[in-house]
Amino acid sequence: MGAIILNDAVIGKDCLIGAGALVTGGTVIPDGMLVLGSPAKAIRPVTEAEKADIRESAEGYAAEARQMKAEQKN
């Protein structure tokens, strides 16, 4: 939602980048962090509940894409 990640920034696995965050070039974000602000900073670890919500959301978008693709074939 409007986050900006500049060249040479490295975002770790399972991070959550907040809306409007500006991750500047050369920034390295460790795995599993919530990142907020401008310039963006790692605020705290992402909770297991947040990780589950992210996965569920991604699965929902993927299912919706499959459904739309199937409908276009008809």
N, CA, C and O atoms as a Maestro MAE file, in Angstrom:
{
 s_m_m2io_version
 :::
 2.0.0
}

f_m_ct {
 s_m_title
 :::
 protein
 m_atom[296] {
  # First column is atom index #
  i_m_mmod_type
  r_m_x_coord
  r_m_y_coord
  r_m_z_coord
  i_m_residue_number
  s_m_chain_name
  s_m_pdb_residue_name
  s_m_pdb_atom_name
  i_m_atomic_number
  :::
  1 25 0.830 -1.181 0.000 1 A "MET " " N  " 7
  2 3 0.000 0.000 0.000 1 A "MET " " CA " 6
  3 2 0.881 1.252 0.000 1 A "MET " " C  " 6
  4 15 0.929 1.981 0.991 1 A "MET " " O  " 8
  5 25 1.548 1.489 -1.069 2 A "GLY " " N  " 7
  6 3 2.311 2.708 -1.210 2 A "GLY " " CA " 6
  7 2 3.685 2.696 -0.573 2 A "GLY " " C  " 6
  8 15 4.311 3.749 -0.445 2 A "GLY " " O  " 8
  9 25 4.171 1.527 -0.169 3 A "ALA " " N  " 7
  10 3 5.538 1.460 0.352 3 A "ALA " " CA " 6
  11 2 6.510 1.618 -0.816 3 A "ALA " " C  " 6
  12 15 6.223 1.199 -1.937 3 A "ALA " " O  " 8
  13 25 7.651 2.222 -0.539 4 A "ILE " " N  " 7
  14 3 8.683 2.410 -1.560 4 A "ILE " " CA " 6
  15 2 9.945 1.720 -1.072 4 A "ILE " " C  " 6
  16 15 10.425 1.988 0.029 4 A "ILE " " O  " 8
  17 25 10.485 0.822 -1.906 5 A "ILE " " N  " 7
  18 3 11.721 0.112 -1.586 5 A "ILE " " CA " 6
  19 2 12.725 0.456 -2.670 5 A "ILE " " C  " 6
  20 15 12.547 0.084 -3.830 5 A "ILE " " O  " 8
  21 25 13.774 1.164 -2.297 6 A "LEU " " N  " 7
  22 3 14.758 1.642 -3.262 6 A "LEU " " CA " 6
  23 2 15.805 0.578 -3.581 6 A "LEU " " C  " 6
  24 15 15.944 -0.419 -2.872 6 A "LEU " " O  " 8
  25 25 16.539 0.822 -4.676 7 A "ASN " " N  " 7
  26 3 17.585 -0.102 -5.115 7 A "ASN " " CA " 6
  27 2 18.558 -0.400 -3.985 7 A "ASN " " C  " 6
  28 15 18.829 0.440 -3.128 7 A "ASN " " O  " 8
  29 25 19.069 -1.616 -4.011 8 A "ASP " " N  " 7
  30 3 20.082 -2.100 -3.071 8 A "ASP " " CA " 6
  31 2 19.575 -2.271 -1.647 8 A "ASP " " C  " 6
  32 15 20.375 -2.508 -0.742 8 A "ASP " " O  " 8
  33 25 18.276 -2.160 -1.423 9 A "ALA " " N  " 7
  34 3 17.716 -2.513 -0.118 9 A "ALA " " CA " 6
  35 2 17.546 -4.030 -0.093 9 A "ALA " " C  " 6
  36 15 17.226 -4.642 -1.113 9 A "ALA " " O  " 8
  37 25 17.760 -4.624 1.062 10 A "VAL " " N  " 7
  38 3 17.620 -6.073 1.223 10 A "VAL " " CA " 6
  39 2 16.567 -6.311 2.298 10 A "VAL " " C  " 6
  40 15 16.723 -5.889 3.444 10 A "VAL " " O  " 8
  41 25 15.491 -6.995 1.907 11 A "ILE " " N  " 7
  42 3 14.385 -7.280 2.815 11 A "ILE " " CA " 6
  43 2 14.425 -8.767 3.144 11 A "ILE " " C  " 6
  44 15 14.391 -9.605 2.243 11 A "ILE " " O  " 8
  45 25 14.497 -9.093 4.421 12 A "GLY " " N  " 7
  46 3 14.550 -10.484 4.853 12 A "GLY " " CA " 6
  47 2 13.234 -11.216 4.641 12 A "GLY " " C  " 6
  48 15 12.216 -10.626 4.282 12 A "GLY " " O  " 8
  49 25 13.290 -12.506 4.872 13 A "LYS " " N  " 7
  50 3 12.126 -13.387 4.739 13 A "LYS " " CA " 6
  51 2 11.086 -13.045 5.817 13 A "LYS " " C  " 6
  52 15 11.434 -12.689 6.943 13 A "LYS " " O  " 8
  53 25 9.820 -13.162 5.450 14 A "ASP " " N  " 7
  54 3 8.691 -12.986 6.374 14 A "ASP " " CA " 6
  55 2 8.628 -11.606 7.027 14 A "ASP " " C  " 6
  56 15 8.185 -11.484 8.169 14 A "ASP " " O  " 8
  57 25 9.066 -10.571 6.317 15 A "CYS " " N  " 7
  58 3 8.944 -9.205 6.828 15 A "CYS " " CA " 6
  59 2 7.596 -8.626 6.428 15 A "CYS " " C  " 6
  60 15 6.985 -9.059 5.451 15 A "CYS " " O  " 8
  61 25 7.150 -7.665 7.178 16 A "LEU " " N  " 7
  62 3 5.927 -6.933 6.875 16 A "LEU " " CA " 6
  63 2 6.310 -5.466 6.760 16 A "LEU " " C  " 6
  64 15 6.721 -4.844 7.739 16 A "LEU " " O  " 8
  65 25 6.172 -4.914 5.549 17 A "ILE " " N  " 7
  66 3 6.525 -3.525 5.282 17 A "ILE " " CA " 6
  67 2 5.246 -2.695 5.357 17 A "ILE " " C  " 6
  68 15 4.297 -2.945 4.613 17 A "ILE " " O  " 8
  69 25 5.217 -1.720 6.242 18 A "GLY " " N  " 7
  70 3 4.024 -0.916 6.470 18 A "GLY " " CA " 6
  71 2 3.702 0.008 5.308 18 A "GLY " " C  " 6
  72 15 4.578 0.381 4.527 18 A "GLY " " O  " 8
  73 25 2.428 0.371 5.207 19 A "ALA " " N  " 7
  74 3 1.967 1.295 4.175 19 A "ALA " " CA " 6
  75 2 2.724 2.610 4.280 19 A "ALA " " C  " 6
  76 15 2.877 3.165 5.368 19 A "ALA " " O  " 8
  77 25 3.194 3.100 3.143 20 A "GLY " " N  " 7
  78 3 3.879 4.379 3.095 20 A "GLY " " CA " 6
  79 2 5.324 4.353 3.555 20 A "GLY " " C  " 6
  80 15 5.976 5.397 3.592 20 A "GLY " " O  " 8
  81 25 5.838 3.185 3.906 21 A "ALA " " N  " 7
  82 3 7.232 3.098 4.361 21 A "ALA " " CA " 6
  83 2 8.177 3.420 3.205 21 A "ALA " " C  " 6
  84 15 7.884 3.116 2.049 21 A "ALA " " O  " 8
  85 25 9.301 4.032 3.524 22 A "LEU " " N  " 7
  86 3 10.350 4.312 2.543 22 A "LEU " " CA " 6
  87 2 11.610 3.586 2.989 22 A "LEU " " C  " 6
  88 15 12.295 4.014 3.918 22 A "LEU " " O  " 8
  89 25 11.907 2.477 2.309 23 A "VAL " " N  " 7
  90 3 13.107 1.694 2.609 23 A "VAL " " CA " 6
  91 2 14.200 2.205 1.685 23 A "VAL " " C  " 6
  92 15 14.162 1.970 0.477 23 A "VAL " " O  " 8
  93 25 15.168 2.901 2.252 24 A "THR " " N  " 7
  94 3 16.207 3.547 1.451 24 A "THR " " CA " 6
  95 2 17.240 2.542 0.957 24 A "THR " " C  " 6
  96 15 17.394 1.456 1.516 24 A "THR " " O  " 8
  97 25 17.944 2.930 -0.106 25 A "GLY " " N  " 7
  98 3 18.969 2.079 -0.691 25 A "GLY " " CA " 6
  99 2 20.026 1.699 0.329 25 A "GLY " " C  " 6
  100 15 20.457 2.527 1.132 25 A "GLY " " O  " 8
  101 25 20.439 0.440 0.289 26 A "GLY " " N  " 7
  102 3 21.463 -0.043 1.199 26 A "GLY " " CA " 6
  103 2 20.941 -0.521 2.542 26 A "GLY " " C  " 6
  104 15 21.691 -1.098 3.330 26 A "GLY " " O  " 8
  105 25 19.664 -0.288 2.812 27 A "THR " " N  " 7
  106 3 19.080 -0.755 4.070 27 A "THR " " CA " 6
  107 2 18.986 -2.273 4.046 27 A "THR " " C  " 6
  108 15 18.608 -2.857 3.031 27 A "THR " " O  " 8
  109 25 19.325 -2.911 5.154 28 A "VAL " " N  " 7
  110 3 19.205 -4.362 5.294 28 A "VAL " " CA " 6
  111 2 18.237 -4.627 6.438 28 A "VAL " " C  " 6
  112 15 18.485 -4.239 7.580 28 A "VAL " " O  " 8
  113 25 17.134 -5.290 6.121 29 A "ILE " " N  " 7
  114 3 16.116 -5.622 7.113 29 A "ILE " " CA " 6
  115 2 16.233 -7.112 7.423 29 A "ILE " " C  " 6
  116 15 16.118 -7.937 6.517 29 A "ILE " " O  " 8
  117 25 16.461 -7.469 8.687 30 A "PRO " " N  " 7
  118 3 16.563 -8.887 9.049 30 A "PRO " " CA " 6
  119 2 15.238 -9.623 8.839 30 A "PRO " " C  " 6
  120 15 14.182 -9.001 8.730 30 A "PRO " " O  " 8
  121 25 15.309 -10.940 8.785 31 A "ASP " " N  " 7
  122 3 14.121 -11.779 8.640 31 A "ASP " " CA " 6
  123 2 13.098 -11.470 9.735 31 A "ASP " " C  " 6
  124 15 13.444 -11.181 10.881 31 A "ASP " " O  " 8
  125 25 11.823 -11.541 9.336 32 A "GLY " " N  " 7
  126 3 10.729 -11.529 10.293 32 A "GLY " " CA " 6
  127 2 10.476 -10.239 11.042 32 A "GLY " " C  " 6
  128 15 10.043 -10.273 12.194 32 A "GLY " " O  " 8
  129 25 10.736 -9.099 10.418 33 A "MET " " N  " 7
  130 3 10.568 -7.822 11.116 33 A "MET " " CA " 6
  131 2 9.408 -7.001 10.548 33 A "MET " " C  " 6
  132 15 9.120 -7.055 9.353 33 A "MET " " O  " 8
  133 25 8.751 -6.245 11.421 34 A "LEU " " N  " 7
  134 3 7.777 -5.237 11.024 34 A "LEU " " CA " 6
  135 2 8.567 -3.965 10.749 34 A "LEU " " C  " 6
  136 15 9.358 -3.525 11.584 34 A "LEU " " O  " 8
  137 25 8.351 -3.377 9.575 35 A "VAL " " N  " 7
  138 3 9.136 -2.226 9.128 35 A "VAL " " CA " 6
  139 2 8.179 -1.063 8.871 35 A "VAL " " C  " 6
  140 15 7.224 -1.189 8.104 35 A "VAL " " O  " 8
  141 25 8.448 0.072 9.522 36 A "LEU " " N  " 7
  142 3 7.573 1.236 9.407 36 A "LEU " " CA " 6
  143 2 8.391 2.509 9.272 36 A "LEU " " C  " 6
  144 15 9.547 2.566 9.690 36 A "LEU " " O  " 8
  145 25 7.778 3.531 8.682 37 A "GLY " " N  " 7
  146 3 8.342 4.868 8.708 37 A "GLY " " CA " 6
  147 2 9.041 5.316 7.449 37 A "GLY " " C  " 6
  148 15 9.165 4.579 6.470 37 A "GLY " " O  " 8
  149 25 9.499 6.566 7.512 38 A "SER " " N  " 7
  150 3 10.204 7.188 6.403 38 A "SER " " CA " 6
  151 2 11.299 8.085 6.979 38 A "SER " " C  " 6
  152 15 11.012 9.209 7.392 38 A "SER " " O  " 8
  153 25 12.518 7.622 7.015 39 A "PRO " " N  " 7
  154 3 12.988 6.356 6.460 39 A "PRO " " CA " 6
  155 2 12.520 5.169 7.307 39 A "PRO " " C  " 6
  156 15 12.315 5.290 8.515 39 A "PRO " " O  " 8
  157 25 12.361 4.043 6.654 40 A "ALA " " N  " 7
  158 3 11.844 2.846 7.312 40 A "ALA " " CA " 6
  159 2 12.849 2.286 8.308 40 A "ALA " " C  " 6
  160 15 14.061 2.313 8.092 40 A "ALA " " O  " 8
  161 25 12.298 1.778 9.408 41 A "LYS " " N  " 7
  162 3 13.110 1.123 10.435 41 A "LYS " " CA " 6
  163 2 12.403 -0.145 10.879 41 A "LYS " " C  " 6
  164 15 11.174 -0.203 10.913 41 A "LYS " " O  " 8
  165 25 13.190 -1.166 11.221 42 A "ALA " " N  " 7
  166 3 12.636 -2.388 11.795 42 A "ALA " " CA " 6
  167 2 12.174 -2.056 13.210 42 A "ALA " " C  " 6
  168 15 12.976 -1.656 14.054 42 A "ALA " " O  " 8
  169 25 10.878 -2.223 13.464 43 A "ILE " " N  " 7
  170 3 10.274 -1.822 14.731 43 A "ILE " " CA " 6
  171 2 10.254 -2.962 15.742 43 A "ILE " " C  " 6
  172 15 10.616 -2.787 16.905 43 A "ILE " " O  " 8
  173 25 9.824 -4.131 15.276 44 A "ARG " " N  " 7
  174 3 9.702 -5.292 16.164 44 A "ARG " " CA " 6
  175 2 9.536 -6.535 15.306 44 A "ARG " " C  " 6
  176 15 9.269 -6.435 14.108 44 A "ARG " " O  " 8
  177 25 9.695 -7.706 15.914 45 A "PRO " " N  " 7
  178 3 9.437 -8.932 15.151 45 A "PRO " " CA " 6
  179 2 7.953 -9.048 14.773 45 A "PRO " " C  " 6
  180 15 7.074 -8.617 15.519 45 A "PRO " " O  " 8
  181 25 7.699 -9.632 13.615 46 A "VAL " " N  " 7
  182 3 6.337 -9.944 13.182 46 A "VAL " " CA " 6
  183 2 5.853 -11.115 14.041 46 A "VAL " " C  " 6
  184 15 6.579 -12.092 14.226 46 A "VAL " " O  " 8
  185 25 4.633 -11.017 14.561 47 A "THR " " N  " 7
  186 3 4.096 -12.093 15.398 47 A "THR " " CA " 6
  187 2 3.677 -13.282 14.536 47 A "THR " " C  " 6
  188 15 3.488 -13.157 13.326 47 A "THR " " O  " 8
  189 25 3.538 -14.424 15.179 48 A "GLU " " N  " 7
  190 3 3.074 -15.616 14.458 48 A "GLU " " CA " 6
  191 2 1.671 -15.389 13.900 48 A "GLU " " C  " 6
  192 15 1.358 -15.869 12.810 48 A "GLU " " O  " 8
  193 25 0.829 -14.670 14.626 49 A "ALA " " N  " 7
  194 3 -0.526 -14.370 14.140 49 A "ALA " " CA " 6
  195 2 -0.467 -13.508 12.885 49 A "ALA " " C  " 6
  196 15 -1.236 -13.728 11.949 49 A "ALA " " O  " 8
  197 25 0.438 -12.530 12.852 50 A "GLU " " N  " 7
  198 3 0.584 -11.684 11.664 50 A "GLU " " CA " 6
  199 2 1.098 -12.494 10.481 50 A "GLU " " C  " 6
  200 15 0.637 -12.308 9.355 50 A "GLU " " O  " 8
  201 25 2.050 -13.392 10.728 51 A "LYS " " N  " 7
  202 3 2.556 -14.255 9.652 51 A "LYS " " CA " 6
  203 2 1.437 -15.116 9.088 51 A "LYS " " C  " 6
  204 15 1.340 -15.294 7.874 51 A "LYS " " O  " 8
  205 25 0.590 -15.653 9.966 52 A "ALA " " N  " 7
  206 3 -0.535 -16.473 9.511 52 A "ALA " " CA " 6
  207 2 -1.508 -15.642 8.682 52 A "ALA " " C  " 6
  208 15 -2.016 -16.119 7.667 52 A "ALA " " O  " 8
  209 25 -1.773 -14.407 9.100 53 A "ASP " " N  " 7
  210 3 -2.668 -13.518 8.344 53 A "ASP " " CA " 6
  211 2 -2.109 -13.227 6.955 53 A "ASP " " C  " 6
  212 15 -2.854 -13.209 5.975 53 A "ASP " " O  " 8
  213 25 -0.797 -13.000 6.869 54 A "ILE " " N  " 7
  214 3 -0.159 -12.726 5.576 54 A "ILE " " CA " 6
  215 2 -0.309 -13.928 4.655 54 A "ILE " " C  " 6
  216 15 -0.672 -13.780 3.488 54 A "ILE " " O  " 8
  217 25 -0.030 -15.119 5.177 55 A "ARG " " N  " 7
  218 3 -0.148 -16.336 4.354 55 A "ARG " " CA " 6
  219 2 -1.584 -16.554 3.899 55 A "ARG " " C  " 6
  220 15 -1.832 -16.891 2.741 55 A "ARG " " O  " 8
  221 25 -2.533 -16.360 4.820 56 A "GLU " " N  " 7
  222 3 -3.945 -16.538 4.480 56 A "GLU " " CA " 6
  223 2 -4.369 -15.551 3.402 56 A "GLU " " C  " 6
  224 15 -5.091 -15.917 2.474 56 A "GLU " " O  " 8
  225 25 -3.931 -14.321 3.515 57 A "SER " " N  " 7
  226 3 -4.259 -13.305 2.521 57 A "SER " " CA " 6
  227 2 -3.680 -13.677 1.161 57 A "SER " " C  " 6
  228 15 -4.365 -13.573 0.144 57 A "SER " " O  " 8
  229 25 -2.427 -14.108 1.139 58 A "ALA " " N  " 7
  230 3 -1.787 -14.498 -0.121 58 A "ALA " " CA " 6
  231 2 -2.513 -15.676 -0.754 58 A "ALA " " C  " 6
  232 15 -2.724 -15.700 -1.966 58 A "ALA " " O  " 8
  233 25 -2.894 -16.655 0.065 59 A "GLU " " N  " 7
  234 3 -3.630 -17.809 -0.456 59 A "GLU " " CA " 6
  235 2 -4.977 -17.381 -1.031 59 A "GLU " " C  " 6
  236 15 -5.416 -17.916 -2.049 59 A "GLU " " O  " 8
  237 25 -5.631 -16.424 -0.388 60 A "GLY " " N  " 7
  238 3 -6.910 -15.915 -0.887 60 A "GLY " " CA " 6
  239 2 -6.768 -15.231 -2.234 60 A "GLY " " C  " 6
  240 15 -7.586 -15.441 -3.129 60 A "GLY " " O  " 8
  241 25 -5.721 -14.402 -2.385 61 A "TYR " " N  " 7
  242 3 -5.475 -13.736 -3.667 61 A "TYR " " CA " 6
  243 2 -5.164 -14.758 -4.761 61 A "TYR " " C  " 6
  244 15 -5.627 -14.615 -5.893 61 A "TYR " " O  " 8
  245 25 -4.386 -15.778 -4.431 62 A "ALA " " N  " 7
  246 3 -4.049 -16.808 -5.419 62 A "ALA " " CA " 6
  247 2 -5.297 -17.572 -5.847 62 A "ALA " " C  " 6
  248 15 -5.469 -17.859 -7.032 62 A "ALA " " O  " 8
  249 25 -6.159 -17.900 -4.907 63 A "ALA " " N  " 7
  250 3 -7.399 -18.602 -5.234 63 A "ALA " " CA " 6
  251 2 -8.295 -17.734 -6.114 63 A "ALA " " C  " 6
  252 15 -8.914 -18.227 -7.057 63 A "ALA " " O  " 8
  253 25 -8.361 -16.453 -5.803 64 A "GLU " " N  " 7
  254 3 -9.169 -15.535 -6.615 64 A "GLU " " CA " 6
  255 2 -8.622 -15.442 -8.038 64 A "GLU " " C  " 6
  256 15 -9.394 -15.410 -8.996 64 A "GLU " " O  " 8
  257 25 -7.304 -15.400 -8.180 65 A "ALA " " N  " 7
  258 3 -6.692 -15.349 -9.515 65 A "ALA " " CA " 6
  259 2 -7.004 -16.614 -10.308 65 A "ALA " " C  " 6
  260 15 -7.309 -16.545 -11.498 65 A "ALA " " O  " 8
  261 25 -6.928 -17.771 -9.646 66 A "ARG " " N  " 7
  262 3 -7.258 -19.032 -10.337 66 A "ARG " " CA " 6
  263 2 -8.711 -19.029 -10.796 66 A "ARG " " C  " 6
  264 15 -9.017 -19.470 -11.904 66 A "ARG " " O  " 8
  265 25 -9.603 -18.532 -9.946 67 A "GLN " " N  " 7
  266 3 -11.020 -18.484 -10.297 67 A "GLN " " CA " 6
  267 2 -11.249 -17.550 -11.479 67 A "GLN " " C  " 6
  268 15 -11.989 -17.894 -12.400 67 A "GLN " " O  " 8
  269 25 -10.633 -16.389 -11.466 68 A "MET " " N  " 7
  270 3 -10.804 -15.438 -12.572 68 A "MET " " CA " 6
  271 2 -10.258 -16.018 -13.872 68 A "MET " " C  " 6
  272 15 -10.858 -15.837 -14.931 68 A "MET " " O  " 8
  273 25 -9.127 -16.711 -13.801 69 A "LYS " " N  " 7
  274 3 -8.545 -17.329 -14.989 69 A "LYS " " CA " 6
  275 2 -9.484 -18.389 -15.550 69 A "LYS " " C  " 6
  276 15 -9.672 -18.476 -16.764 69 A "LYS " " O  " 8
  277 25 -10.070 -19.191 -14.673 70 A "ALA " " N  " 7
  278 3 -11.004 -20.230 -15.112 70 A "ALA " " CA " 6
  279 2 -12.241 -19.613 -15.753 70 A "ALA " " C  " 6
  280 15 -12.749 -20.139 -16.743 70 A "ALA " " O  " 8
  281 25 -12.726 -18.516 -15.209 71 A "GLU " " N  " 7
  282 3 -13.907 -17.853 -15.760 71 A "GLU " " CA " 6
  283 2 -13.625 -17.245 -17.128 71 A "GLU " " C  " 6
  284 15 -14.521 -17.192 -17.971 71 A "GLU " " O  " 8
  285 25 -12.404 -16.788 -17.365 72 A "GLN " " N  " 7
  286 3 -12.043 -16.205 -18.655 72 A "GLN " " CA " 6
  287 2 -12.015 -17.256 -19.755 72 A "GLN " " C  " 6
  288 15 -12.236 -16.937 -20.923 72 A "GLN " " O  " 8
  289 25 -11.746 -18.499 -19.395 73 A "LYS " " N  " 7
  290 3 -11.713 -19.576 -20.388 73 A "LYS " " CA " 6
  291 2 -13.114 -19.910 -20.884 73 A "LYS " " C  " 6
  292 15 -13.278 -20.458 -21.973 73 A "LYS " " O  " 8
  293 25 -14.121 -19.578 -20.084 74 A "ASN " " N  " 7
  294 3 -15.507 -19.916 -20.456 74 A "ASN " " CA " 6
  295 2 -16.106 -18.898 -21.346 74 A "ASN " " C  " 6
  296 15 -17.261 -19.032 -21.748 74 A "ASN " " O  " 8
  :::
 }
 m_bond[295] {
  # First column is bond index #
  i_m_from
  i_m_to
  i_m_order
  :::
  1 1 2 1
  2 2 3 1
  3 3 4 2
  4 3 5 1
  5 5 6 1
  6 6 7 1
  7 7 8 2
  8 7 9 1
  9 9 10 1
  10 10 11 1
  11 11 12 2
  12 11 13 1
  13 13 14 1
  14 14 15 1
  15 15 16 2
  16 15 17 1
  17 17 18 1
  18 18 19 1
  19 19 20 2
  20 19 21 1
  21 21 22 1
  22 22 23 1
  23 23 24 2
  24 23 25 1
  25 25 26 1
  26 26 27 1
  27 27 28 2
  28 27 29 1
  29 29 30 1
  30 30 31 1
  31 31 32 2
  32 31 33 1
  33 33 34 1
  34 34 35 1
  35 35 36 2
  36 35 37 1
  37 37 38 1
  38 38 39 1
  39 39 40 2
  40 39 41 1
  41 41 42 1
  42 42 43 1
  43 43 44 2
  44 43 45 1
  45 45 46 1
  46 46 47 1
  47 47 48 2
  48 47 49 1
  49 49 50 1
  50 50 51 1
  51 51 52 2
  52 51 53 1
  53 53 54 1
  54 54 55 1
  55 55 56 2
  56 55 57 1
  57 57 58 1
  58 58 59 1
  59 59 60 2
  60 59 61 1
  61 61 62 1
  62 62 63 1
  63 63 64 2
  64 63 65 1
  65 65 66 1
  66 66 67 1
  67 67 68 2
  68 67 69 1
  69 69 70 1
  70 70 71 1
  71 71 72 2
  72 71 73 1
  73 73 74 1
  74 74 75 1
  75 75 76 2
  76 75 77 1
  77 77 78 1
  78 78 79 1
  79 79 80 2
  80 79 81 1
  81 81 82 1
  82 82 83 1
  83 83 84 2
  84 83 85 1
  85 85 86 1
  86 86 87 1
  87 87 88 2
  88 87 89 1
  89 89 90 1
  90 90 91 1
  91 91 92 2
  92 91 93 1
  93 93 94 1
  94 94 95 1
  95 95 96 2
  96 95 97 1
  97 97 98 1
  98 98 99 1
  99 99 100 2
  100 99 101 1
  101 101 102 1
  102 102 103 1
  103 103 104 2
  104 103 105 1
  105 105 106 1
  106 106 107 1
  107 107 108 2
  108 107 109 1
  109 109 110 1
  110 110 111 1
  111 111 112 2
  112 111 113 1
  113 113 114 1
  114 114 115 1
  115 115 116 2
  116 115 117 1
  117 117 118 1
  118 118 119 1
  119 119 120 2
  120 119 121 1
  121 121 122 1
  122 122 123 1
  123 123 124 2
  124 123 125 1
  125 125 126 1
  126 126 127 1
  127 127 128 2
  128 127 129 1
  129 129 130 1
  130 130 131 1
  131 131 132 2
  132 131 133 1
  133 133 134 1
  134 134 135 1
  135 135 136 2
  136 135 137 1
  137 137 138 1
  138 138 139 1
  139 139 140 2
  140 139 141 1
  141 141 142 1
  142 142 143 1
  143 143 144 2
  144 143 145 1
  145 145 146 1
  146 146 147 1
  147 147 148 2
  148 147 149 1
  149 149 150 1
  150 150 151 1
  151 151 152 2
  152 151 153 1
  153 153 154 1
  154 154 155 1
  155 155 156 2
  156 155 157 1
  157 157 158 1
  158 158 159 1
  159 159 160 2
  160 159 161 1
  161 161 162 1
  162 162 163 1
  163 163 164 2
  164 163 165 1
  165 165 166 1
  166 166 167 1
  167 167 168 2
  168 167 169 1
  169 169 170 1
  170 170 171 1
  171 171 172 2
  172 171 173 1
  173 173 174 1
  174 174 175 1
  175 175 176 2
  176 175 177 1
  177 177 178 1
  178 178 179 1
  179 179 180 2
  180 179 181 1
  181 181 182 1
  182 182 183 1
  183 183 184 2
  184 183 185 1
  185 185 186 1
  186 186 187 1
  187 187 188 2
  188 187 189 1
  189 189 190 1
  190 190 191 1
  191 191 192 2
  192 191 193 1
  193 193 194 1
  194 194 195 1
  195 195 196 2
  196 195 197 1
  197 197 198 1
  198 198 199 1
  199 199 200 2
  200 199 201 1
  201 201 202 1
  202 202 203 1
  203 203 204 2
  204 203 205 1
  205 205 206 1
  206 206 207 1
  207 207 208 2
  208 207 209 1
  209 209 210 1
  210 210 211 1
  211 211 212 2
  212 211 213 1
  213 213 214 1
  214 214 215 1
  215 215 216 2
  216 215 217 1
  217 217 218 1
  218 218 219 1
  219 219 220 2
  220 219 221 1
  221 221 222 1
  222 222 223 1
  223 223 224 2
  224 223 225 1
  225 225 226 1
  226 226 227 1
  227 227 228 2
  228 227 229 1
  229 229 230 1
  230 230 231 1
  231 231 232 2
  232 231 233 1
  233 233 234 1
  234 234 235 1
  235 235 236 2
  236 235 237 1
  237 237 238 1
  238 238 239 1
  239 239 240 2
  240 239 241 1
  241 241 242 1
  242 242 243 1
  243 243 244 2
  244 243 245 1
  245 245 246 1
  246 246 247 1
  247 247 248 2
  248 247 249 1
  249 249 250 1
  250 250 251 1
  251 251 252 2
  252 251 253 1
  253 253 254 1
  254 254 255 1
  255 255 256 2
  256 255 257 1
  257 257 258 1
  258 258 259 1
  259 259 260 2
  260 259 261 1
  261 261 262 1
  262 262 263 1
  263 263 264 2
  264 263 265 1
  265 265 266 1
  266 266 267 1
  267 267 268 2
  268 267 269 1
  269 269 270 1
  270 270 271 1
  271 271 272 2
  272 271 273 1
  273 273 274 1
  274 274 275 1
  275 275 276 2
  276 275 277 1
  277 277 278 1
  278 278 279 1
  279 279 280 2
  280 279 281 1
  281 281 282 1
  282 282 283 1
  283 283 284 2
  284 283 285 1
  285 285 286 1
  286 286 287 1
  287 287 288 2
  288 287 289 1
  289 289 290 1
  290 290 291 1
  291 291 292 2
  292 291 293 1
  293 293 294 1
  294 294 295 1
  295 295 296 2
  :::
 }
}
